[in-house]
Amino acid sequence: AALEYVRSHPLEPLDVADFERACGVGVCVTPEQIEEAVEAVISKHRAELLAERYHFNMGLLMGEARSQLRWADGKTIKNEVDLQVLHLLGPKTEADLEKKPKVAKARLAPAEKQKVAVVENGDVGAETQSLLEQLRGEALKFHKPGENYKTEGYVVTPNTMALLKQHLAITGGQVRTRFPPEPNGILHIGHAKAINFNFGYAKANGGVCFLRYDDTNPEKEEEKYFTAIREMVEWLGYQPYAVTHASDYFDQLYTWALELIRRGHAYVCHQKVEEIKGHNPPPSPWRDRPVEESLLLFEDMRKGKFGEGEATLRMKLVMEDGKMDPVAYRVKFTPHHRTGDKWCIYPTYDYTHCLCDSIEHITHSLCTKEFQARRSSYFWLCNALDVYCPVQWEYGRLNLLYTVVSKRKIIRLVETGAVRDWDDPRLFTLTALRRRGFPPEAINNFCARVGVTVAQATMEPHLLEACAREVLNEQAPRAMAVLEPLKVTITNFPAPKALEVLVPNFPADESRGFHKVPFHQTVYIEETDFREEADKGYKRLAPGQPVGLRHTGYVITVQNVIKDISGRVIELEVTCTKSDVAEKPKAFIHWVSVPLACEVRLYERL
């Protein structure tokens, strides 16, 4: 109780009387009060106690009694519970000493659950929590809106509580998250986790999520990326509460930069990029430059009097990774796609990110683990300007084996012609996955299987493909196709012309209808479904080893193998037998008859 009170009242001085009252100081609980409370609880559960006797969950009685007498001694309550239960039920019998039989839990139908995964050493263990269940309420131990100060590491200033009060007045206690991509490339599978996490957490807790473009680097941004990003967010099934841009707040960010200089927390520096790179760069000789001088020089930067790289605005702090005085503004003579030539100085991520979160009153700033080193600068900058400070929470990145997800590397592949574009089906960008036929539900289910983990997860592509199969089994009517056909002639075909075979649209659920497929004397099977010699474990067609033709009700047996001059098998002559008469075959294979030609594209890994 004392710790909870201190966490809820971070500012000094503490009200001692209120503190002692919250901690139960001076409260006296009499034996009579304990006896009455326990008696009331047992009376409430009397029928169940008499029915189940000592198999009843006594912890329930303890919990309810303690909830009524918060400051009572737990051991005393337990003794009173034991005494009154003994008085009601009498001593334990042999039946009471027998173990209670376990009740089998009812299994959920597949539609009622989504499998989630715990990632351990690259393996996936199935659980039965949906993504929303993982993200709902207390599941993640996140702070409640307005209780930012209860988060470990959160910096409390004399203005914190007043700012949080204003924040709650604006948001009404609503959860607010944001998805802030840079519009310098197409979203990939790793971004899908970020989208699901940010939009999903807001949805699971009755909140809203902003789509905010971090458009502070005009050299690399293109309009097509803005359009594609929003399109992919909506394709995954999410609607942003509002679409904003970091550039919407350029005027406010510039005003705050001036205030940061006035407060002595920022200065104009002339060190080159090469000089401040690395983990142990030399301190800037301009760190103690007078405030008035930095204000004048920063104005000169804004007016374009410095060339690119000749001056930067730096903040006076040391980050967790040892990086000293991160850059807040730099000079770039590149027109911005939204603001045109108005600005020739642009803010950096370290400066922009937390302040845009503050402006939009974000409650939970969710980002990947590599931004953990920026958490101190996040809190520092908001507090240095005395503005509302959100809480940054980190989660593990999602990576896939055998593919490239780095935007910088994908751009290089596109530019060198190794891939056609961002939607080349061999890539794992979201546009490429959509073009390849992956349903958005499969991608969301995959993110749910990976789970909300702090550790980085590196997954096999086949897990994503398995999610796609699960969804397509429910959504896509089944059709039979043969990619490498081998001609099969049925010499004793039972009809003078083609028969019509009813094939279920969804083999797992025949109630969803059928379609008709022609079954002719000549059919085509996959070349790989026939071997001249059946190895151990091989169950498909071979001489002396019949197979069933799926959905036809017939089993075929090889009679003759026809080869070309090179010795390659080009045709099989077989006989057919009704499956209810023939011995059950080891396997059933797919086939086509009177086929339609189609184009099938198969993609190798990059």
N, C-alpha and C positions, 0 to 999 in steps of 0.2 A: 504494500500500500504506500509506503514511504517513497519507494523508487518511482512508482506510477505518478505520485503527486509531484515529485521533483521534475519528472519528464513533462508533465502537463503545465508546469509553472516555471519555465526556464529563466525568467528574469528575476533578478534580485531587487529589493530584499523580499524574502519569503514572509508571508503572514503566519507567524508562529501559531497563533490560536487556530487558524483555519487548517494548518498543517497537522496539528495534534488531533483536531476533530476528524480529519480525513484518515488518520492512522489509528483511530480508536483509543487514543490516550484517555484514561479516566473512565472508560466504559466498563461496567461491572455486569457480568452475566451470572446469574444465580443458578444453583442446581435445579430449582423449581422451574425456571424458564427452559432449561435444557430438557427436563422431563416432559413438560407440556408440549414442546416443539416436536420431540420424538414421538410422543403419543399421538399427535395430530397426523404425522406422516404415516405411521403404522395403521392408523384408522383409515386413512385414504386408500391404502393398498391392502387392506385386510383380506378381501376376497382372493386376490392373487396369491398372497402369502399362504392362506389356508390350502389353496389348490396346489401350489408348487412347493410349499414348505421350504426346506433349506436349499432347494435349487433356485430359489428366487434370488435376483441380483440385489444383494444387501448394499452394494455401493450406491444404488439409487436412493435408498433410505438415508444413507449418510449425506449424499449430495444435497437432497432437499432440506434436511435438517440444518446443514451448514449454511445454506442460502438464506435461511430465516435468522440464523444467529451467526452473523459474519465474524464477530470477535470471540466467539466461544472456543474453548480448547478442543481440538479435533479428537484427542484421545478420550476426553471425557464424553463427547458425543458418541463415539464408537462403543464405549462401555455401556452407555445407556441403551443404545440400539440393541446390543447383544442381550442385555438383561430383559428388555421388553419382548424381544422376539422369543427368547427362551420361555418367558411367562405365557406367551400366546400359543406356541407350538409344542412346548415340552421338550424333553431330551431328544437327540437325534436317534432315529431308528436305522436298521440295516438298509432300508430303501433310501433313506436320506444320504447314506454314505456312498451309494453307487453313483458312478459318474453319469452326468446328464448326457443322453445321446445327442450327437451333433445333427442339426437340421440342415439338409442339403439346400444350398441357395438356388433360387429359381434362376435359370439362364435367360439372359436378355436376347431378344431377337436381333439379328444383324442390323436391322434398320434403327434399333433403339440405341445403338452404341457406335462409337468411333474408336478404333484402336489407336492408342498413343504409344510412343516408344520411349524407353529409357536407354540412353546411349551409353554403352560401356564397351570400351575397346573396339568401337566400330560395329558392335552387335546391337540388335534392336530387340527389346523384350516387350511383349504386348501387354498393355493394360486396358482398362475400359473407361478411361476418362476422355471426354471430348475436349477440344481446345477451349471452348467456352467454360467448361468446368475447371480447367487448369487456371484460367484467367479470372475466375469470378471471386469477388470478395476477398476473404482472408487467405485464399490459396497461395498467393505469392508473398504474403506478409508485407505488402506495400502499405505506405501510410494512407490514411484517409484524407480527403481534401480538407485543407486548412490545418492539418496536423503535421505539416512539414518538419517542424522542430523536433518531432519524435524520431526522426530518421537519424541513424548513426552517422556522425561526421557533418551533419548540417550545422552551419554557423549561425548563431543567434546574435543579433545586434539589438540595441535599445529600441529600434524601429520595427523589428520583426513582427511583433504581435499586432501592431497597428496596421502594418501592410497586409498581414494575413486576414485581418478583419475586413479590410477593404476588398481583398481578393474574394472572400466568401460572399460579400454583398453583391459583387458583380456576377459571380458564377452560380450563386445559390447552392454551393456545395457539390456542383456537378463535376464528375471526372472529365478531364480534358487531356487528350494526347495529340500527337502530331506525327505525320510521316514526312520527313524533310529531304527528299532526294535532290542531288545536284543534276540539273538538266544538261548533262554533258555526255549522255549515253543512254542506252536502253536498259530497262530493269532486267535483272537476271534472277535465278532461282533463290539466291541469297536474299534478295530484296523481298521475295515472296514471304519469307519468315518475318521480316520487319513489318510488312504490310499487315500480315495476320496478327502479329503481336500488338501493334499500335491500334489498328482498327478493332481487333478482337477484344482487347482489354477494355476499350471504351464501351463497346457494345455489351460485353458481359456485365458491366457495372453501371449500365444506364447512362453512359456519358456520350461524348462526341469526339470526333477526331478530325483535325485539320490536315489538308494536303498543302504543304508549304514548299514551294520551290526555293532552294538555296542558290539563287541566281546572283552570286557575288563574284563570278569569274567570267566576264563577258567574252574572253578569248575562245572559250571552249563550248559555249552554249549555242544551241540551234533550236529554232522553233519546232522542228520535227520531234525533238526529244520531249518538249513540254507536252505536245499532243499525245505522244506515245505513252508517256508516264501515266497521265490521267486515264487513258484508254485501258491500260493494263490494270490499274487499281479497280476500275469499274468492271472489267472483265472477271476479276477475282470475286466480284460480288459485293464490293464496298462502295458506299457513296460518301464523299467527304462532307463534313459539316460546312466547311468553307474552303475555297481554294485561294491561297495567299502566296505572296512572293516576299522574299527578304528585301527586294528592291522597293516594296511598298513602304518600308520603314527607313529608307535612306536618310531622309531629313531628320527624323528623330534620332537615328544612330549617330549622325554627325553632331547634333546638339549635345548628345551625351558624351561624345568624344571630347568636345570642348570642356564640358564640366569635369571630366576625368582629369584633364590637364590642370584645370583650375584647382582641383583638390590635391594636386601633387602626385597623382597616381599614374601619369603617362608623360612621355617626353618624345620629342622628335630626334631621331637618330640617323646618322649617315653611314653606319657600317654597311658593307656590301653583304649580299646574301651568302657568299662563300665564307665570310668572317664569322657569321653567327650560326653556321651549320654545325652539326655534331652535338655531343652530349656535354662538352666542357669548353664552350667558347669563351673568349676573354670578355670581361665586363665592358659595357659600352662607355667610352670616354665622355659621352654626352648625357649620362644617366642623371647627373645632378644639375642639368641645365636649368636656368631660371624659368619659372612658369610663364612669365610674359614673353620670353624669347620663344618658347615652344608654341605658344598661341599664335604668334606672328608667323613662325615657320610653317605651322600646320595650315594657316590661311594661305600661305604661298603655295603649299602643296595642292590645295584645292583649286587655286587659280592657274595651275599648270606651270609654275615657275621652276619646278624641279623635273629633271628627266626621270625615266623609269629606273629604279634601283638607286637613285641618288638620295632619297630620304624615305623614312618610314616612321609611323607613329607606333611606339612600343609601350606596353603596360609593365608597371613595376611589380612583378611577382615571380616566384620560383614555383614551377609545377612539380607534380609528383615524380615525373621521370627525370627531374633535374634540369629541364629546359628553363632557361632564364629569360625573363622579359619577352614574352611572345609578341609578335607583331599584331597590331590592331588595324592599321590602314597602310596600304601601299599605293604607289602611283602606277596607273595603267592608262595609256592613251588609246583606249579601245572603246568605240561606241557601244552602249548597252542596248539590248534589243527592246527594252521598255522605256528607259529614261533617255535614250539617245546620247547627245554630247553634254548633258548637264553635269556629269561627274567625270573627273579624271583620277579620282581616288576611290578605292573600293575597300570595304571592310573585309577582314578575314573570317574564317569559320570560328576561331577562338573568340573573336569579339562579337560576332553577329548572333551565334547560335543561342546563347543563354538570354540575350536581350530580346530577341524575337519571341522566345518562349515566354518571357516576362510580359511582353506587350499583349500576347494572345492569352495570357493567364492559364498557361498549360500547368496541369497539376502533376503529371508524371512524364518526364522527359526520358523516353526509353531509347537507348542506343546500344550499339554493339560494344563488346568488351574492350576493343582497342581505344575507346574514348574514355576509359576509366582514368587515364593519366591526365585528362582535362577536367576532371570533376572539381578539383580545388580552384581552378581558374573560373569555372562556371559559378561557384558560390561566391568567390572573391569579387568578381566583376559586378554582380547584382548588388552585393552589399556595399561595394565601394561607391556605387551611385545611389544607394538608398532606394532601390526599386524592389518590387515583389520578386522573390527568389523561388523558382520551382525546385523540384528535387530530380536529380539525374539518377536513373537506374540503368544498370548494364546487364546485357544478356549475351550468350555465346553466339558467334557467327555460325552460319550454315554453309559448309563447303561440300562439293561433290568430287569424287575421284574421276579421273580420266576426262576431265573437261577443264575449260578455262572460264572463270567468272569475273576476273579483273577487267574493268572497263578499259583500262589503258592497254591491256594485252589484246582485247578483242578489237579495239580500234586498229591496232597494228596488223592483226590478221585480215581485217577488211581492206586496209590500205595496200597491203602486199598482194591481195587477191587470193589468199589461202582459203577464204570463205567469201560467199557472194555478198552478204550484207549482215546486218544485225539479226535478221530473221532466218539465216541459214539453219536448216533443221538439225545440223550436227552440233549447233551451239545449245546452251541451256539458258539463253535469254528467254524472257516470257513470251516475246513475239515469236521466237523460233519454236518454242514448245506448243504455242497455239497453232502455228502453221503445220506442225507435225501431227496435230490431232489430239494433243493432251487436253482433256476437259479441265476447266478451272477447279472443279470440285476435287479432282485428283491431286492437284498441287496443294490445295488447302488441307486435304487429308494427310498428305505427306508432311506438311509443316506440323500438323497435330501429332503425327507419329514421332517426329523428331523430339517434340515436346519443348516446354519452356525451360531450357537448361542454361546455366551460367557458363558451363564448360563449352568450348568450341566443339561442334559436331561435324565430322567428316563422313559422309555417307556414300554408299554404293549407288550408282544410277539405277540398278535393278529394283531397288526399293521404291523409287519414284514410279518406275514402270509397273510394279505390282499394284500401286495405288491406282494407276490409270486403268489397269485390267479390272479391278474391283468396280470402278465407276462405270466403265464401258459394258461390263456384264449386265449392269442394271439398265443402261440407257440405250445401247446400240443394238438393234436387231442383228442376229447372227446370220452370216452368209458363209458358204463354203467356197474356197478358192484354192487353186493349185498353181504354185509358182514354177515348179520344174516338172512338167507333165510327162507321165509315162502312159502310153496307150494300153488299155486292157479290153480285150474282146471276150464277151461272155458267149461261149459256143452253144450253150443250152438255154438261152434267154427265154423266159417263160411266156412271152407275148410276142405277137407279130409286129407290134409297133411300140413306141415309147410308153411307159407307164408314168403316172403322176404320183409322186411321193410327197406326203405332208411332212414338212420340217418345222419344228417349233421356232418362233421368232426369238424366244429366250429359253434355251434348253433348261435352265434352272427353274423356270416358272412357265409351264405350258399353258396356264390359264390366260396368258397374254397373247394368244393367237398363233396361227400357223401360216406358212406360205407354201405354194406348190413348186416342186422342182422336178423337171423331167428326168426319168431314169430309162436309159436306152441300152441297147446291146453293147454299145461302145462307151466306155467311161474312161476317165483319166484320173490317175492317182499321182502322188508325189513320187519322184524317183527314189527318194530316201526311204519310202515305205516298202521297198522291195529289196531283198538280198538273195543272191543265188545260194549262199551258204549262211545258215542262221547261227550266229554266235550265241554263246551262253548269255542269257538275259535278254536277247533280242526277241520281241513278241509280235512283230508285224509280219507282212507277207513274205513267204519263202516257199520253195518246193517242199511239200510235205507239211507245211504249217499254214493252215487257212486263217483268214481274218474276216471279220464282219464289215460290210459296207454300212456306214452310219445311216440310220433312219430308214433303210430299205427293207429290213427284215430278212436279208439274204447273207449267206456266208459264201465266200468264193475260195476256190482251191486251184492252184496253178497246175496246168496240164502241159503247157509248152512255152518255152522261152525263145523268142525270136531276136536274133542279133544282126547288126549290119556287118559289112566286110571287115571293119576294124575290131569287131568283137564286143561292141557296145550294145547293151540291151535296148531295143527300140519298141518292143511290143510283147505283151503277155497274152496267152490264150488260157482262159480259165473256165471252170464250170461253177454254177451257183446252186446252192441248196437252201431251202427255207430254214431260217434260224431256229424254228421250233422243232425241227426234225434233226438238224445237224448238232454235233457236239459243240458246246459253247466255246468260241474261239478265245485266244489269249488277248486279243485287241480288236478294236473297231477303228477304222480309218475313214478320213473324209475323202471326197471324190467330187468330180463334176461330170456332167453328161450334157451334150449339145451346149457346149460352153460359150460364154461371151468373152471377147478379148478385153483386157483392161490393162492399164499401166499401174505398176506397183513400184514404189521407190523405197529402196532399202539403204539405210545410212550407217556407215561405219563410224567408230569413234574417231575424234580428231587425233 
